[in-house]
Amino acid sequence: MFGPHVLVECYKCNDIEKLKSEKFIKEFLLRLVDICKMTVIMAPEPHKFQGDTPDQDGVTGIVVIAESHISIHTYPEHRSFALDIFSCKDFEYYNAIQEILREFQPMKMSFDIIQRGEFFPRSVVEPAMISETNLVSVV
């Protein structure tokens, strides 16, 4: 296994200004890195984007970590955002979810935890365990 891939969506957040702020998003991403006990490789440089209509505007940010990445895409006009934390090692993802709840206070939240890398070999012995019978072809 690589580790968990946490997919979070939050709706009806309490503070639209946080969702609009590149500075806040940068600080928040760095806090999540600390909370998850990960290592920054490339610091976040959030970017404000403008969609075709105002309801598509928002802030996108990503922090590259030694373990993989954390990314966020905000939609202030909808008081919502989507966030991913992907790691090649296990981490206490509930601590990250608690920080998200504390900081944004969404009225609705959904999250999924996916264990990635089910067939990824962790040693030179493991590749023999992977066969065509336990892999699905995607065409």
C-alpha positions, 0 to 999 in steps of 0.5 A: 500500500502507498497510504491513504488518499483523503478526498474532502468536500465541504459546503456552506462554509462559515467564512467566505473571505477565507475561501477567497484569500490566497494568503489564508489558503497558503497558511492553511495548507502549511498547517495541514502539512504540520498536522499530518507530520509530512515534509514540504518539498515545494511550498504552496503558491495559491492562485486566484482564478476566474471562471467563465462566470463569478460562481466559478471563481476561487483559489487553487493551491497545492503543496508538494510534500515528500510523501505526495501532495495536498491540494485545495480548490475553493468556490467562494460564491458557493461557500464550498471547496474540494481538498485532497491529501495523498500520501505514500505513508500512513498518517492520522487523517482524522487530525486533518479532518478535525482541522478542516472542520475547525477552520471552515465550520462547514454545514455539510461535509463529505469525505472518502478515504481510499487506500492507494497502491494495493498492488504496488510492490514494497519489496523485491519479493512482492512483485511475484504476488502480482499476476494477471488474475488479480488485475483488471484491464481498462480499455 
